[in-house]
Amino acid sequence: MTSVDITNKNFLSQINFKFVLKRAPYVDFFVQSVNLPGISLPPVDVNNPLIRIPYPGDHLNYEELELSFKVDEDFQNYFEIHNWIRNLGKRDFNEYKSISSNPDYSGDGIRSDISLFALTSQKNPNYEIVFKDAFPISLSGLEFRSTDESVDYIEAKAVFNYITYDINKTT
């Protein structure tokens, strides 16, 4: 039996994260939750006369990146995602042109990289998960209610697609 020397006995905490979306910096501060999407490699079945034999597939499938954020009273963070989706939707050629002419690396293009930092128990970056060429595919509506007895600040949800993500050790 192999001996394992565990040097770090701290658990990963769900509150120790930092989110950075270059294309929408007002969203970053207000993020309440974000998921590290799952990854799968569907098998390919190879037939033979008796049974199907599964082999590792050749295409990775990434789940969608989902986040929720509190909406600021000036709607700045909400409109960052809202306007991005509108411009991508090509509802108006000038809206689409306003982002398609910008290179993606500028943070003002069609796609933007997103970083999710997993922090240590001392709040230092431990891993950076970089979602390559992300773009929003949905943004929730906002619900206003006058019947609540306490103030619950409005939260929105956004969903992103991306090409791939890489996980890099930062320390």
N, C-alpha and C positions, 0 to 999 in steps of 0.2 A: 504494500500500500504506500502511496506517495504522500509525503508530508507537505502540508500547505502552511505557509507562514503568512498570516493575515496581519498586515501592518496598520491598515486603516479600518477601524471598527465603527466608524460613523455611518449612519444610514443616509441615503439620499432624501432630502426634504422637498416636499412639493412647493414650499414657498421660496426656495432658494433658486431663483431664476431671474434672468434679465432678457428682455426681448428687444430686438433692434430691426426696424424696417426702414431702410434708407429712403424709400419712396414716400413714406408717411411717418415722419418723425413725431408728430403730435399724438399718434396712437401709442407709441412706446411707453410713455409715462403712465398711461391709464389702463394698461393690460391687466386683466384680472386672472385669466387662465389661458393656457396654450397647451396643446398636446404635442408630444413627440410621436408622429404618425408611425403606424406599423409598416412593415415591409414583408412581402411574400414573394416566393418563387414557385409558381404553380408547376407541378410536375408534368412531364410529357409521357404519355403512355405509349409503349412500343408493343405492338401485337405480336404474338406468336400463336401457334396452333392451340395452346392450352390456356394460357392466362395473359393478361396485360401486365407488362413489367414497367413500373414507374421509374423514370430517370429525372434527374434535376432539369428543370426547364431552362429556357434561354432568355426570358424576359422578366425583369423585376417589376413588381407592382407596388407602388407607394400609395398609402392612404392619404387622404386630404389633410392639410394643415388647418386646424380650427383654432380660433382665438376669440375670447370675449374681452370687451373693454368698456369701461365707464365712459359715457359721452359727456364731454365738457359743455358748459352752458352756451358757448359760442359755436358749437357743432364743428369746431375745427378738425378734430380727429375723425368724426363721422364723415364729413365732406371729403377728407383726403381719400378715403376708400370709395365713397359714393361717386365722386367725380372721376376717379380712376376707372371704375367699372363703366360709367357712362361713356368715357372716351374710348374704351376698348370695344364697346358695343356698336360703334360706327353709326350711331343715330344721326350724326351730323359729320360730314367729311372734315370740317374745320376742327371739330373736337378730336377726332382720331389723328388728324395731321399734327395737332399740338403735342402729342406724345410720340407718334411714330417717327418724327424727325429727330428726336433726341436719342442719343445712344443709351443703351440699358445701363452701362457702367456709371452714367451720370446720376442715376437715381431718379431721373425724370422721364424715362422711356416706358415702353410697353411692359417690360418685366423688371423685377428688382430682386436682388438677393435679400434673404431674411436670415438673421442670426438669432439663435436661441442659446443663451449661455446657461449651463448648469453650474451653480455655485457650490462651493464647499460650505461646511458648517460655519466657517469664519467669513462667509460672504465673498470669497475670492473666486474668480472664474476658474473652473476646473476643466470643463469641456465646452467647445463651441460647436453647435450643430448649424451648418450653413445650408440653407435651402436655395438651390441654384435656379435662377430665372423664374421666380415666382410671380404669379398674377392672381388677382382676386376673381373668384367665380360666383360668390354670393355675399350679400350683406343683408342682415336682418332689418326688419322694420323697427320702429320705436313705438312703444306703448305709453301713452300718457293716461293717468287715472286720477280722478279727483276723489275717489272713495277710500284711499288708503289713510290709515290713522297715523302712520309714521312716514318719514321721508325715506323712500327707497330710490336711490339715484338710478337713472336709466342706464341700462347696459345693452350693448349691441354685440352681435356675433358676426364674424367674417370668416369665410372659408377660402383657402388658396390652393391652387394647383402649382406644381413646380416640376422640374425635370428630374432632379435627384437631390439627395442630401448627403453631406459628408460630416462625419463626427471627428473632431480634432481635439487632442489633449492640449490645454493651454498652459499648464504649469509644468 
